[in-house]
Amino acid sequence: MKDRQKIYDEEYDIYPAEYPKGCIWGYLVKRNDEKKTIVGWKIISGEEYCKQQQGYILSF
């Protein structure tokens, strides 16, 4: 997972992923946290598509 690590801002790093295809999002972790505990997530691109897919998946 280290190879996917990107700088998000001064305080956080982000680990981007694409799932489902077309929905790019990432986990946020504090930069100074040695354990790399996930503190949140952020949609990077495809926000409307991601919301539609989430609604579709949760409806089952």
N, C-alpha and C positions, 0 to 999 in steps of 0.2 A: 504494500500500500504506500510505502514511502516514495515510490516513483511517481505517484499521482499527486503528491503534495504540492500545493501552490500557495502563494502569499495572498490572503484576502484583504487584510488591512494591517495597521500597526499592531493590533492586539490578537488577531486570529489568522490561522491557516485554514485552507479549505481543501478537501479531498473530493474532486469532481467525479461524477458518474453519469452515465446516460442509460436511464431505464424508466419507462419503456423508450424505445427508439424515438428520438425527436424531443425528449424531455431531459434537459441537462440540469442537474442539481448537484449539490455537494454538502458534505458534513462539515460543520465548523468546529474547530478545536482551538483552545488557547495556545498561543505560540510558546509560552513558558511552561506548559504542562508536560512533564516527562511521561506520564501515563497516556497522554493523548486522548483524554476523555471527551467524548462528543458532547457539545453544549447546545447544539442546534443544527438546523439545516437551512439551505437557501436555494431557491430556484434560480439558475443562472440564465437560461434561455428557454423559450417555448412555454412561457407561463400559462397562457390560455390552454394550450394543448395538455400540459401537465394537469391542470385542474379538471379538464374534461375526462382524462384518463383515470384520475383518482376517483371522480364521481362514478365512472363506469365500473371500476373495480370494486368500490364499496357498495354498489347496489346489489351485488350477488350475495 
